[in-house]
Amino acid sequence: MNTNTNTTEVVKANFELGYGNLPAVMQIPVKTSIMKECGWSSLVTFHNKRKGITKIRPTEVLVIEAHFKKHGINPWTGLPFFDENF
């Protein structure tokens, strides 16, 4: 039996709830900015990351959180946030 648990930094699963709670007028600008900063060249990549189909890397988590913070939304829960640390 293999008991090795390769523990690495926990990466968030998806940001579908947060993206859905952005005002519609802000969704395209936020999507465009996140894609540019993360180096995602296709919409398929964006939507796969948003839905949790493709894993989100720790560096991408920082970018996503920074963009949603500007709008007062926790990207992982879709709820307004009041804490600096989400």
HELIX and SHEET records of a PDB file:
HELIX    1   1 GLU A   16  GLY A   20  1                                   5    
HELIX    2   2 ALA A   24  CYS A   38  1                                  15    
HELIX    3   3 LEU A   43  LYS A   51  1                                   9    
HELIX    4   4 PRO A   58  LYS A   69  1                                  12    
END                                                                             
